[in-house]
Amino acid sequence: MDQLVLGDLRFQVRWSTRRRTLGLTVERDGTLTLAAPPHCPTERLIKFAKSKTFWVYTQIAKRDLLRRPHDEKSYVTGAGFSYLGRTYRLLLVDHDEGEPLRLRGGRLELHRGRAREGAALLRRWYVRLGQVWLRARVHRLAGQVGVDAPPVQVQELGYRWGSCGRNGRLYLNWQVMALPPALVEYVVAHELVHLREPHHTPKFWRLLGRVMPDYVQRRDRLAELGGDL
Ligand SMILES: [Zn+2]
């Protein structure tokens, strides 16, 4: 078994004499397994893995965040949570100084005494970071769409990723912050275009395509994850 590292993704390569094509699976524990025929050149492995990174990020996001977010058993050391398409591992700490949940040294530190509130703390963390991260994106994309940047509100939205609504506010589901940036930007751009065109008319998609030429791929990836716009 060999390893292939691409950015923050680590693939385990499993050589199989029965294979002619390459295959990729995300295991239950998040391990990425690349199955390859023997003597497959490294460049081919890299090219294949690169073509799959977007899919991998969405799979990780789906597994880590969209599964049972309220299950308190999930809030144990080593549990993975996706933020902007990257997985951060939880580390329960015994002290109780500072924020009960914070990102430190690449780990999500959670005070052990507050682990039972893990779901609520995590959600608050996503909302707080999301609000800041999104503001800059909303401003840039609003400029491209040709609308004034609306105030952003990150909150629980059930099965919807976002909505652009009443009183010109842009509402985004806090769970979008688990997605890779390209998908979050799709959700934002989609909602901003609704400020100009409320319905999914041909004009709507034309406007969106002007701002985001590859929106179809992004929309399809998002559709795989479920949720509506
Ligand atoms: Zn829509």
py3Dmol code that shows the C-alpha trace and the ligand (Angstrom):
import py3Dmol

protein = """\
ATOM      1  CA  MET A   1       0.000   0.000   0.000  1.00  0.00           C
ATOM      2  CA  ASP A   2       1.344   3.397  -0.982  1.00  0.00           C
ATOM      3  CA  GLN A   3       0.244   6.888  -0.171  1.00  0.00           C
ATOM      4  CA  LEU A   4      -0.475   9.790  -2.429  1.00  0.00           C
ATOM      5  CA  VAL A   5      -0.777  13.253  -0.906  1.00  0.00           C
ATOM      6  CA  LEU A   6      -2.492  16.088  -2.748  1.00  0.00           C
ATOM      7  CA  GLY A   7      -2.868  19.283  -0.754  1.00  0.00           C
ATOM      8  CA  ASP A   8      -4.681  18.342   2.425  1.00  0.00           C
ATOM      9  CA  LEU A   9      -5.972  15.062   0.994  1.00  0.00           C
ATOM     10  CA  ARG A  10      -4.180  11.779   1.649  1.00  0.00           C
ATOM     11  CA  PHE A  11      -5.008   8.782  -0.542  1.00  0.00           C
ATOM     12  CA  GLN A  12      -4.163   5.182   0.277  1.00  0.00           C
ATOM     13  CA  VAL A  13      -3.246   3.432  -2.941  1.00  0.00           C
ATOM     14  CA  ARG A  14      -4.355  -0.188  -3.180  1.00  0.00           C
ATOM     15  CA  TRP A  15      -2.833  -2.075  -6.094  1.00  0.00           C
ATOM     16  CA  SER A  16      -5.067  -4.673  -7.579  1.00  0.00           C
ATOM     17  CA  THR A  17      -4.145  -7.109 -10.330  1.00  0.00           C
ATOM     18  CA  ARG A  18      -7.827  -7.502 -11.192  1.00  0.00           C
ATOM     19  CA  ARG A  19      -8.249  -3.868 -12.120  1.00  0.00           C
ATOM     20  CA  ARG A  20      -7.797  -2.097 -15.427  1.00  0.00           C
ATOM     21  CA  THR A  21      -9.335   1.221 -14.398  1.00  0.00           C
ATOM     22  CA  LEU A  22      -8.850   3.520 -11.427  1.00  0.00           C
ATOM     23  CA  GLY A  23     -11.394   3.738  -8.650  1.00  0.00           C
ATOM     24  CA  LEU A  24     -11.829   5.921  -5.616  1.00  0.00           C
ATOM     25  CA  THR A  25     -13.811   5.327  -2.450  1.00  0.00           C
ATOM     26  CA  VAL A  26     -14.329   7.315   0.707  1.00  0.00           C
ATOM     27  CA  GLU A  27     -14.419   4.764   3.531  1.00  0.00           C
ATOM     28  CA  ARG A  28     -16.729   5.073   6.500  1.00  0.00           C
ATOM     29  CA  ASP A  29     -13.912   6.434   8.650  1.00  0.00           C
ATOM     30  CA  GLY A  30     -13.030   9.042   6.012  1.00  0.00           C
ATOM     31  CA  THR A  31     -10.024   7.172   4.592  1.00  0.00           C
ATOM     32  CA  LEU A  32      -9.591   7.787   0.867  1.00  0.00           C
ATOM     33  CA  THR A  33      -8.749   4.621  -1.018  1.00  0.00           C
ATOM     34  CA  LEU A  34      -7.475   4.754  -4.558  1.00  0.00           C
ATOM     35  CA  ALA A  35      -7.667   1.373  -6.276  1.00  0.00           C
ATOM     36  CA  ALA A  36      -5.307   1.041  -9.224  1.00  0.00           C
ATOM     37  CA  PRO A  37      -4.009  -1.605 -11.589  1.00  0.00           C
ATOM     38  CA  PRO A  38      -0.400  -2.664 -10.950  1.00  0.00           C
ATOM     39  CA  HIS A  39       2.320  -0.520 -12.574  1.00  0.00           C
ATOM     40  CA  CYS A  40      -0.099   2.369 -13.060  1.00  0.00           C
ATOM     41  CA  PRO A  41       2.121   5.439 -13.617  1.00  0.00           C
ATOM     42  CA  THR A  42       2.132   7.985 -10.804  1.00  0.00           C
ATOM     43  CA  GLU A  43       1.145  10.799 -13.183  1.00  0.00           C
ATOM     44  CA  ARG A  44      -2.018   8.908 -14.067  1.00  0.00           C
ATOM     45  CA  LEU A  45      -2.821   8.433 -10.368  1.00  0.00           C
ATOM     46  CA  ILE A  46      -2.296  12.124  -9.676  1.00  0.00           C
ATOM     47  CA  LYS A  47      -4.373  13.203 -12.654  1.00  0.00           C
ATOM     48  CA  PHE A  48      -7.211  10.908 -11.615  1.00  0.00           C
ATOM     49  CA  ALA A  49      -7.095  11.955  -7.953  1.00  0.00           C
ATOM     50  CA  LYS A  50      -7.057  15.629  -8.956  1.00  0.00           C
ATOM     51  CA  SER A  51     -10.120  15.176 -11.129  1.00  0.00           C
ATOM     52  CA  LYS A  52     -11.910  13.773  -8.081  1.00  0.00           C
ATOM     53  CA  THR A  53     -10.976  16.283  -5.396  1.00  0.00           C
ATOM     54  CA  PHE A  54     -14.181  18.250  -5.674  1.00  0.00           C
ATOM     55  CA  TRP A  55     -16.220  15.084  -5.324  1.00  0.00           C
ATOM     56  CA  VAL A  56     -14.089  14.021  -2.352  1.00  0.00           C
ATOM     57  CA  TYR A  57     -14.673  17.298  -0.529  1.00  0.00           C
ATOM     58  CA  THR A  58     -18.401  17.059  -0.978  1.00  0.00           C
ATOM     59  CA  GLN A  59     -18.374  13.449   0.227  1.00  0.00           C
ATOM     60  CA  ILE A  60     -16.424  14.464   3.316  1.00  0.00           C
ATOM     61  CA  ALA A  61     -18.749  17.375   3.956  1.00  0.00           C
ATOM     62  CA  LYS A  62     -21.751  15.094   3.621  1.00  0.00           C
ATOM     63  CA  ARG A  63     -20.358  12.509   5.996  1.00  0.00           C
ATOM     64  CA  ASP A  64     -18.898  14.754   8.622  1.00  0.00           C
ATOM     65  CA  LEU A  65     -21.480  17.413   9.012  1.00  0.00           C
ATOM     66  CA  LEU A  66     -24.747  16.394   7.512  1.00  0.00           C
ATOM     67  CA  ARG A  67     -24.889  13.176   9.525  1.00  0.00           C
ATOM     68  CA  ARG A  68     -26.627  13.233  12.885  1.00  0.00           C
ATOM     69  CA  PRO A  69     -25.369  16.630  14.028  1.00  0.00           C
ATOM     70  CA  HIS A  70     -27.246  16.332  17.295  1.00  0.00           C
ATOM     71  CA  ASP A  71     -25.866  13.002  18.340  1.00  0.00           C
ATOM     72  CA  GLU A  72     -23.765  13.758  21.404  1.00  0.00           C
ATOM     73  CA  LYS A  73     -21.681  10.639  20.886  1.00  0.00           C
ATOM     74  CA  SER A  74     -20.202  12.433  17.876  1.00  0.00           C
ATOM     75  CA  TYR A  75     -18.453  14.914  20.133  1.00  0.00           C
ATOM     76  CA  VAL A  76     -15.487  12.775  21.075  1.00  0.00           C
ATOM     77  CA  THR A  77     -11.788  13.271  20.421  1.00  0.00           C
ATOM     78  CA  GLY A  78     -11.004  12.429  16.811  1.00  0.00           C
ATOM     79  CA  ALA A  79     -14.480  13.095  15.440  1.00  0.00           C
ATOM     80  CA  GLY A  80     -14.193  14.982  12.168  1.00  0.00           C
ATOM     81  CA  PHE A  81     -16.086  18.110  11.233  1.00  0.00           C
ATOM     82  CA  SER A  82     -15.883  19.793   7.903  1.00  0.00           C
ATOM     83  CA  TYR A  83     -15.408  23.534   7.592  1.00  0.00           C
ATOM     84  CA  LEU A  84     -15.097  25.016   4.090  1.00  0.00           C
ATOM     85  CA  GLY A  85     -14.381  21.587   2.694  1.00  0.00           C
ATOM     86  CA  ARG A  86     -11.570  20.725   5.104  1.00  0.00           C
ATOM     87  CA  THR A  87     -11.925  18.260   7.916  1.00  0.00           C
ATOM     88  CA  TYR A  88     -10.953  19.330  11.411  1.00  0.00           C
ATOM     89  CA  ARG A  89     -10.617  16.774  14.165  1.00  0.00           C
ATOM     90  CA  LEU A  90     -12.121  17.369  17.557  1.00  0.00           C
ATOM     91  CA  LEU A  91      -9.918  17.382  20.639  1.00  0.00           C
ATOM     92  CA  LEU A  92     -11.548  17.326  24.066  1.00  0.00           C
ATOM     93  CA  VAL A  93      -9.456  19.375  26.497  1.00  0.00           C
ATOM     94  CA  ASP A  94      -9.610  19.263  30.285  1.00  0.00           C
ATOM     95  CA  HIS A  95      -9.076  22.950  31.021  1.00  0.00           C
ATOM     96  CA  ASP A  96     -11.926  25.432  30.781  1.00  0.00           C
ATOM     97  CA  GLU A  97     -10.147  28.641  29.777  1.00  0.00           C
ATOM     98  CA  GLY A  98     -11.294  30.769  26.877  1.00  0.00           C
ATOM     99  CA  GLU A  99     -13.983  29.857  24.384  1.00  0.00           C
ATOM    100  CA  PRO A 100     -15.558  26.432  25.018  1.00  0.00           C
ATOM    101  CA  LEU A 101     -15.013  25.574  21.341  1.00  0.00           C
ATOM    102  CA  ARG A 102     -12.241  27.022  19.226  1.00  0.00           C
ATOM    103  CA  LEU A 103      -9.900  26.188  16.392  1.00  0.00           C
ATOM    104  CA  ARG A 104      -6.360  25.871  17.661  1.00  0.00           C
ATOM    105  CA  GLY A 105      -3.344  24.355  15.929  1.00  0.00           C
ATOM    106  CA  GLY A 106      -5.579  22.801  13.280  1.00  0.00           C
ATOM    107  CA  ARG A 107      -7.776  21.043  15.859  1.00  0.00           C
ATOM    108  CA  LEU A 108     -11.217  21.936  17.119  1.00  0.00           C
ATOM    109  CA  GLU A 109     -10.725  22.174  20.860  1.00  0.00           C
ATOM    110  CA  LEU A 110     -13.794  21.522  22.972  1.00  0.00           C
ATOM    111  CA  HIS A 111     -13.924  21.798  26.767  1.00  0.00           C
ATOM    112  CA  ARG A 112     -14.707  18.324  28.039  1.00  0.00           C
ATOM    113  CA  GLY A 113     -17.215  19.674  30.540  1.00  0.00           C
ATOM    114  CA  ARG A 114     -19.213  21.234  27.703  1.00  0.00           C
ATOM    115  CA  ALA A 115     -19.120  18.221  25.360  1.00  0.00           C
ATOM    116  CA  ARG A 116     -22.821  17.622  25.900  1.00  0.00           C
ATOM    117  CA  GLU A 117     -23.529  20.993  24.326  1.00  0.00           C
ATOM    118  CA  GLY A 118     -21.271  20.068  21.407  1.00  0.00           C
ATOM    119  CA  ALA A 119     -23.951  20.394  18.746  1.00  0.00           C
ATOM    120  CA  ALA A 120     -25.047  23.847  19.899  1.00  0.00           C
ATOM    121  CA  LEU A 121     -21.464  25.071  20.354  1.00  0.00           C
ATOM    122  CA  LEU A 122     -20.440  23.809  16.955  1.00  0.00           C
ATOM    123  CA  ARG A 123     -23.390  25.466  15.314  1.00  0.00           C
ATOM    124  CA  ARG A 124     -22.574  28.759  17.025  1.00  0.00           C
ATOM    125  CA  TRP A 125     -18.997  28.422  15.835  1.00  0.00           C
ATOM    126  CA  TYR A 126     -20.099  27.881  12.219  1.00  0.00           C
ATOM    127  CA  VAL A 127     -22.448  30.852  12.411  1.00  0.00           C
ATOM    128  CA  ARG A 128     -19.778  33.157  13.827  1.00  0.00           C
ATOM    129  CA  LEU A 129     -17.052  32.196  11.359  1.00  0.00           C
ATOM    130  CA  GLY A 130     -19.508  31.935   8.495  1.00  0.00           C
ATOM    131  CA  GLN A 131     -20.792  35.442   9.064  1.00  0.00           C
ATOM    132  CA  VAL A 132     -17.272  36.854   8.728  1.00  0.00           C
ATOM    133  CA  TRP A 133     -16.163  34.663   5.832  1.00  0.00           C
ATOM    134  CA  LEU A 134     -19.348  35.269   3.884  1.00  0.00           C
ATOM    135  CA  ARG A 135     -19.416  39.023   4.199  1.00  0.00           C
ATOM    136  CA  ALA A 136     -16.425  39.524   1.882  1.00  0.00           C
ATOM    137  CA  ARG A 137     -17.772  36.997  -0.658  1.00  0.00           C
ATOM    138  CA  VAL A 138     -21.226  38.510  -0.675  1.00  0.00           C
ATOM    139  CA  HIS A 139     -19.743  41.934  -1.365  1.00  0.00           C
ATOM    140  CA  ARG A 140     -17.649  40.693  -4.273  1.00  0.00           C
ATOM    141  CA  LEU A 141     -20.399  38.574  -5.821  1.00  0.00           C
ATOM    142  CA  ALA A 142     -23.055  41.254  -5.341  1.00  0.00           C
ATOM    143  CA  GLY A 143     -20.845  43.602  -7.355  1.00  0.00           C
ATOM    144  CA  GLN A 144     -20.642  41.034 -10.137  1.00  0.00           C
ATOM    145  CA  VAL A 145     -24.384  40.391 -10.092  1.00  0.00           C
ATOM    146  CA  GLY A 146     -25.040  44.112 -10.113  1.00  0.00           C
ATOM    147  CA  VAL A 147     -26.992  44.427  -6.868  1.00  0.00           C
ATOM    148  CA  ASP A 148     -26.289  46.132  -3.557  1.00  0.00           C
ATOM    149  CA  ALA A 149     -24.736  43.690  -1.083  1.00  0.00           C
ATOM    150  CA  PRO A 150     -27.563  42.633   1.233  1.00  0.00           C
ATOM    151  CA  PRO A 151     -27.129  41.996   4.954  1.00  0.00           C
ATOM    152  CA  VAL A 152     -26.261  38.342   5.553  1.00  0.00           C
ATOM    153  CA  GLN A 153     -27.797  36.156   8.188  1.00  0.00           C
ATOM    154  CA  VAL A 154     -26.421  32.694   8.898  1.00  0.00           C
ATOM    155  CA  GLN A 155     -28.921  30.497  10.673  1.00  0.00           C
ATOM    156  CA  GLU A 156     -30.853  27.226  10.741  1.00  0.00           C
ATOM    157  CA  LEU A 157     -32.833  26.859   7.520  1.00  0.00           C
ATOM    158  CA  GLY A 158     -33.974  23.258   7.615  1.00  0.00           C
ATOM    159  CA  TYR A 159     -33.453  21.637   4.231  1.00  0.00           C
ATOM    160  CA  ARG A 160     -32.673  24.812   2.364  1.00  0.00           C
ATOM    161  CA  TRP A 161     -29.128  25.984   1.729  1.00  0.00           C
ATOM    162  CA  GLY A 162     -30.140  29.582   1.413  1.00  0.00           C
ATOM    163  CA  SER A 163     -32.919  31.984   0.637  1.00  0.00           C
ATOM    164  CA  CYS A 164     -33.088  35.549  -0.401  1.00  0.00           C
ATOM    165  CA  GLY A 165     -35.987  37.104   1.010  1.00  0.00           C
ATOM    166  CA  ARG A 166     -38.159  39.411   2.777  1.00  0.00           C
ATOM    167  CA  ASN A 167     -36.629  42.792   3.491  1.00  0.00           C
ATOM    168  CA  GLY A 168     -33.764  42.123   1.082  1.00  0.00           C
ATOM    169  CA  ARG A 169     -31.843  39.934   3.474  1.00  0.00           C
ATOM    170  CA  LEU A 170     -29.739  36.996   2.400  1.00  0.00           C
ATOM    171  CA  TYR A 171     -30.316  33.965   4.631  1.00  0.00           C
ATOM    172  CA  LEU A 172     -27.821  31.129   4.565  1.00  0.00           C
ATOM    173  CA  ASN A 173     -28.005  27.784   6.299  1.00  0.00           C
ATOM    174  CA  TRP A 174     -25.134  27.494   8.790  1.00  0.00           C
ATOM    175  CA  GLN A 175     -24.408  24.058   7.293  1.00  0.00           C
ATOM    176  CA  VAL A 176     -23.210  25.624   4.040  1.00  0.00           C
ATOM    177  CA  MET A 177     -20.008  26.433   5.922  1.00  0.00           C
ATOM    178  CA  ALA A 178     -19.118  22.738   5.774  1.00  0.00           C
ATOM    179  CA  LEU A 179     -19.012  22.833   1.984  1.00  0.00           C
ATOM    180  CA  PRO A 180     -15.955  23.634  -0.122  1.00  0.00           C
ATOM    181  CA  PRO A 181     -15.672  27.380  -0.912  1.00  0.00           C
ATOM    182  CA  ALA A 182     -16.700  26.836  -4.555  1.00  0.00           C
ATOM    183  CA  LEU A 183     -20.062  25.456  -3.444  1.00  0.00           C
ATOM    184  CA  VAL A 184     -20.634  28.122  -0.804  1.00  0.00           C
ATOM    185  CA  GLU A 185     -20.000  30.729  -3.485  1.00  0.00           C
ATOM    186  CA  TYR A 186     -22.509  29.008  -5.731  1.00  0.00           C
ATOM    187  CA  VAL A 187     -25.180  29.232  -3.009  1.00  0.00           C
ATOM    188  CA  VAL A 188     -24.382  32.916  -2.477  1.00  0.00           C
ATOM    189  CA  ALA A 189     -24.363  33.783  -6.190  1.00  0.00           C
ATOM    190  CA  HIS A 190     -27.616  31.880  -6.726  1.00  0.00           C
ATOM    191  CA  GLU A 191     -29.374  33.819  -3.994  1.00  0.00           C
ATOM    192  CA  LEU A 192     -27.978  37.156  -5.153  1.00  0.00           C
ATOM    193  CA  VAL A 193     -29.255  36.576  -8.685  1.00  0.00           C
ATOM    194  CA  HIS A 194     -32.682  36.056  -7.135  1.00  0.00           C
ATOM    195  CA  LEU A 195     -32.593  39.708  -6.094  1.00  0.00           C
ATOM    196  CA  ARG A 196     -32.787  40.521  -9.803  1.00  0.00           C
ATOM    197  CA  GLU A 197     -34.887  37.577 -10.947  1.00  0.00           C
ATOM    198  CA  PRO A 198     -37.081  35.904  -8.296  1.00  0.00           C
ATOM    199  CA  HIS A 199     -37.851  32.743 -10.296  1.00  0.00           C
ATOM    200  CA  HIS A 200     -35.793  30.087 -12.045  1.00  0.00           C
ATOM    201  CA  THR A 201     -36.478  31.452 -15.514  1.00  0.00           C
ATOM    202  CA  PRO A 202     -34.063  31.184 -18.458  1.00  0.00           C
ATOM    203  CA  LYS A 203     -33.088  34.769 -17.646  1.00  0.00           C
ATOM    204  CA  PHE A 204     -32.167  33.684 -14.111  1.00  0.00           C
ATOM    205  CA  TRP A 205     -29.743  30.997 -15.329  1.00  0.00           C
ATOM    206  CA  ARG A 206     -28.325  33.348 -17.977  1.00  0.00           C
ATOM    207  CA  LEU A 207     -27.525  35.950 -15.319  1.00  0.00           C
ATOM    208  CA  LEU A 208     -25.999  33.308 -13.068  1.00  0.00           C
ATOM    209  CA  GLY A 209     -23.913  31.956 -15.951  1.00  0.00           C
ATOM    210  CA  ARG A 210     -22.503  35.385 -16.589  1.00  0.00           C
ATOM    211  CA  VAL A 211     -21.273  35.667 -12.985  1.00  0.00           C
ATOM    212  CA  MET A 212     -20.266  32.013 -12.623  1.00  0.00           C
ATOM    213  CA  PRO A 213     -19.594  30.293 -15.971  1.00  0.00           C
ATOM    214  CA  ASP A 214     -19.157  26.851 -14.341  1.00  0.00           C
ATOM    215  CA  TYR A 215     -22.343  27.071 -12.281  1.00  0.00           C
ATOM    216  CA  VAL A 216     -23.794  23.869 -13.788  1.00  0.00           C
ATOM    217  CA  GLN A 217     -21.031  21.693 -12.306  1.00  0.00           C
ATOM    218  CA  ARG A 218     -21.344  23.428  -8.952  1.00  0.00           C
ATOM    219  CA  ARG A 219     -25.128  23.080  -8.979  1.00  0.00           C
ATOM    220  CA  ASP A 220     -24.860  19.357  -9.734  1.00  0.00           C
ATOM    221  CA  ARG A 221     -22.379  18.803  -6.902  1.00  0.00           C
ATOM    222  CA  LEU A 222     -24.633  20.600  -4.512  1.00  0.00           C
ATOM    223  CA  ALA A 223     -27.650  18.633  -5.688  1.00  0.00           C
ATOM    224  CA  GLU A 224     -25.810  15.428  -4.756  1.00  0.00           C
ATOM    225  CA  LEU A 225     -25.687  16.698  -1.190  1.00  0.00           C
ATOM    226  CA  GLY A 226     -29.391  17.397  -1.036  1.00  0.00           C
ATOM    227  CA  GLY A 227     -31.042  20.547   0.164  1.00  0.00           C
ATOM    228  CA  ASP A 228     -32.875  23.163  -1.850  1.00  0.00           C
ATOM    229  CA  LEU A 229     -32.385  26.719  -2.934  1.00  0.00           C
TER     230      LEU A 229
END
"""
ligand_1 = """\
1
ZN
Zn -33.314 29.597 -6.506
"""
view = py3Dmol.view(width=600, height=400)
view.addModel(protein, "pdb")
view.setStyle({"model": 0}, {"cartoon": {"style": "trace"}})
view.addModel(ligand_1, "xyz")
view.setStyle({"model": 1}, {"stick": {}})
view.zoomTo()
view.show()
